């Protein structure tokens, strides 16, 4: 799938395609309302449209990503509204049948910080959870009854921590997809920090990408009557 990408916008890659596949397999009902957080080029929004979504809201904090997603979705005449917002401070939004997210999740040395604009597309603090934790907390307010969140990130930032946080929000959470990937240039450049922080074993040169699904279960009939 060819997507227009401006300089500094996250390039669709293995995590994008793993999340897109999970969207296609999610059993999306025709006409479903979808929210795509950290949309980048809009590739996952495109997958949701192909899966039958009726309307899609795509959100990113970077102006260039918003423009890239707008161009890609308009060229394909998709039912997508693109908005600029920080996922850590989302504006008031309606509830959605499906929320998908590919947030920044790469751990980084806090003493260094991002040195280039492009690094903001993946840097997520010393443990990689700066954005993941915020999304877990926001999920119940974003999901309609019976709605689901699909969230992709690396096992380096804590698969179990994400499951625990989502379950603490009274969501039913499980891993629905996995893929082992060799370290790319970004992680290869951070091996020293990752080893010092105890996030990888000495000599480790691969990560596991995971897609976690969290469902907001419908209220039981007796609760609705009360």
HELIX and SHEET records of a PDB file:
HELIX    1   1 UNK A   14  UNK A   24  1                                  11    
HELIX    2   2 UNK A   43  UNK A   50  1                                   8    
HELIX    3   3 UNK A   63  UNK A   75  1                                  13    
HELIX    4   4 UNK A   87  UNK A   89  5                                   3    
HELIX    5   5 UNK A  117  UNK A  121  5                                   5    
HELIX    6   6 UNK A  132  UNK A  142  1                                  11    
HELIX    7   7 UNK A  155  UNK A  157  5                                   3    
HELIX    8   8 UNK A  159  UNK A  168  1                                  10    
HELIX    9   9 UNK A  185  UNK A  188  1                                   4    
HELIX   10  10 UNK A  191  UNK A  196  1                                   6    
HELIX   11  11 UNK A  221  UNK A  225  1                                   5    
SHEET    1   A 7 UNK A  80  UNK A  84  0                                        
SHEET    2   A 7 UNK A  55  UNK A  60  1                                        
SHEET    3   A 7 UNK A  33  UNK A  37  1                                        
SHEET    4   A 7 UNK A  96  UNK A 101  1                                        
SHEET    5   A 7 UNK A 143  UNK A 154  1                                        
SHEET    6   A 7 UNK A 206  UNK A 215 -1                                        
SHEET    7   A 7 UNK A 172  UNK A 182 -1                                        
END                                                                             
